[in-house]
């Protein structure tokens, strides 16, 4: 674990969490670019989707911080509502997805059609978000996996106390804890590998279902051994378990909806020279 800053850039302390977070973002965008290129997205479509992704991630981070502040307020309303800078992944995921879809549909259906062909912001959206759903879950799990390694380095989001051999003693602690961050990182990289094989070898269309159900079940179960109180939405469930249930339900609904509408929205494959 390395919770302390490693170096300073222009007055900003950089620690291992920040480095892992940055590596995760790079992995996310690099994989997305490679997958779009292999899937036949035009150059301008790739650029547009990645640019929108940058804005969506920024907004998602703000939502992640705001959501955690809500959790803190629910847990301790006497302290008032405060923005502490702490984040929650599931809140950021939901905020990022909604932000991405909002910006995407605003640009593709309202702005892009009104631009002239000579406008530098004009995009040839030969493929869109529908086919993106087949592989973007892999991008999310790759980024999330590196983020969890960052959590381990920072000593946050850990598990309950244990005397087992895999227990880890974090800085400032006198007991060992279950390294739930590393277990989650391993799970995320394994599910990433599985979805990569499914998509590139078998042209599997339902990786979003695999992600939502797989991670939803995993997160629901691992919450029982996490020592990371975030309050409660409803009695007996942590906020993450509440959202995990919705993720599993969403994964099931996505499968049937995607299968129903697939023929309508799928475009023919383009070969990019």
N, C-alpha and C positions, 0 to 999 in steps of 0.2 A: 504494500500500500504506500502511496505517495501523495498524501493530502496537501502537502505544502507546495507553494509555487516553485517551479523549476527555473524560470527566468522571467524577465520583465521586458515588455515591448511597448515603447512609448507610454510608459506609466501604467500599463495594464499587466497584472500578474497572470502568468500562464502556468496552469498546473496540468496534471495528467488527465483530469476529467475533461478539460478544455481540448486537449490534444486528441483524446479518444472521440470526443464529440465531433471534432473537425474531420478526423479520419472516417468516421461513420457517414458524415455528409458527403465526403468525396466518394466513398464507396457507393453510396446511394445514387449519386448523379452519374458516375462512370458506368455503373451497371445499367441504369435506365437508358443512357445514350447507346450503349452496345446493343441492348435488347431492341430498341427502336430501330436501329440501323439494320439489324438482322431481320426485323419484322416488316421492313419496307416503308418506313416513314420517310417522307421527303425531308430534305435538309431544313427547309423553313418550318416544317411541322415539328421536327426535333427541337430546333432552337426555341420555338414558341412554348412548347411543353416544358422545357427546362427552365426558361425564364419565369413562367408562371409558377413553377415549382419553388423557385427561390422566394418569391413573395409569399406563397402559401406556407412555407416553413417558418418564415419570419412571423407571420400572423399566428401560426400554430404555437410558436414559443410563447407569444403573449397570452394566448388562451391557456396554455399550460400553467403559467404563473398565476393567472387570474383564478383558474379552477382550484389550484392548491390554496390560494388565499381564502376561497369560499369554504374549502374543507376545514381550514384552520379556524375560521369564524364559527362554523357549525360546532366544532369541538370545544371552542372556548369563546362563546359570544361575549363574555364579560370584558375581554381584551379588545373588543372592537374589530372592525374590518381593517386589515393591514396588508399591504403588498410587501412580502418578505423576499421575493426573488426565488423562492423554492418552486419546483415544478413537479407536475405529475404527467406521466407519459400518456395515459389514456385520454386525459383532457386535451393535451397537445395534439394527439392523433385526430380526435374528433374535430378540433378547431382547424387543423391543417387540411383535412379532407373537405370540410365545408367551405373553407376559404378557396381551396383549389378549384372546386366545382363552380363556385360563384364567379371567380375571375375567368375561368375557362369559358363558361357559357356566355358571359358578358362579352368577351373578346370575339369568340368564334361566331356567335349569332347576331351580335349587335354592332361590333366595331369593324371586324375584318371585312364583312361584305360591303361596307361603305367606303373602303379604301381603294384607291386606284391601283392598277397593276404596277405602276412606277413608284408607289410609296414603299419606303424601306421597311415599314411595319406590316406590309401585306404578306400573308402566309398562305402557302399551298397546303391546306390541311387535308391531305389525301387520306390520312388515317387519324382517328381521334381518340377520345377518352375511353370509348367502348373497348377497343382492343388493348388499350393501356392497362385495363383492369386485369388482364391475363398475367402480366408479369410485374406490375408495380408492387404487389405484396412482397416480392423478393427484395426489392429496393428498401422497403420499410424494415424488414427483418434484419437486413445487413446493417443498416444504420443503427437500429435498436440494439443489436448485439454488441457493437462497439461502444454504444452508450452505456450498456450495463458493465462492461469492463471498466469504463470510466467511473461508474458508481463504486465499483470495488476499490479502485485506487483512491477514491475520495473517502471511503469508509461509510458511505450512506446506503440506505435501502437494504441493510443487512438482515440476517435472520435471528431467530431466537437463540438463547444460550444452548450449548451442547458440550458434551465431553467426548464425542466421537472423534475419530482420527482426522476427519476432514475439517474439523472446526478451525476457525481462524481468529486470532486475537488482534483486533484492530487497535490503532494508536489511541492511547488514553483509556483503554479498557483493561480490566484485570481478569476477564473471563473470555472463553472462546465462543464464537457465534457461527451459525450455519452460513456459509458464503452463498446466500441465495442469488447474489448478483452473478457469480460465475456459473451457477447452475442454469440461470436464465439465459446467459450469454451462449452457453453450449446448446441449449434447446433452440435458440433463435438461429444459430449457425446451421444446426442440423436440419431444421425445417426449411431454411434457405436452400440448402443443398438438395433437399427432396423436391422442392418446387422448381429449382433450376432444371433438374433431370426431367421432371414432368412436362415442363414447358418446351424445352429445346429438343428433347428426344421424342416426346409423344404428342406435342402440340396441344397440351392440356389447357382447357379453357377456364377451369374453375379454381385457380390458385387462390383467388380471393376467399372462396369458401374454405379451402384448406387453412388459410391464415386465420380467418375469423374464428372458426371452430377450434382449430388447434391451439392458438394462443389464448383464446377465451377459456378453454378448459385448463390449460397450463397455469394461467394467471390466477384462476379461481382457486386451484389446489395449492399453489405455492404461497398464497396469502396466509394459509394456516400456520406456516413456519416463518413468516416474515415478522420482524420486530420493528415495525415501521408504522406507528399509529397515524392514521389519516382521518380519524373520526368515523362516523357512520351516517349513511343515508337512511337506511331502514334497520331496525333492530336485528342483530345477528349477522349482518353482512358489512364488510368493509366497502368503501366506495369502489375500489377496484373489482371486488367480487360482483357488485351490482352491475358495473359496466361490462364485466366478463360475461354475465348471463345474456345481456343484450347483444354482445358480439356473437355468441353462439346462435342466438335466434336470428340475427342478421345474416350469418353465414348460411343458414338453412334457407332463408328467404332468397338470398342472392342466387343460390344454385337454381332454384325453380324460375326466378325472374329472368336470369341470364339465359337459361336454356330456352325460355319462351320467346324472348326478343332477339336472340342471337342472329337468326337469319335476316331479320329486318335491318339490323344495324351494322353487320359485318360487311366490310368493303373488300374488293378484290385485292390480292397481293400485288404490290408494285416492286419492281426491282430497281434499286438505286445504283446507278453506275458510278 
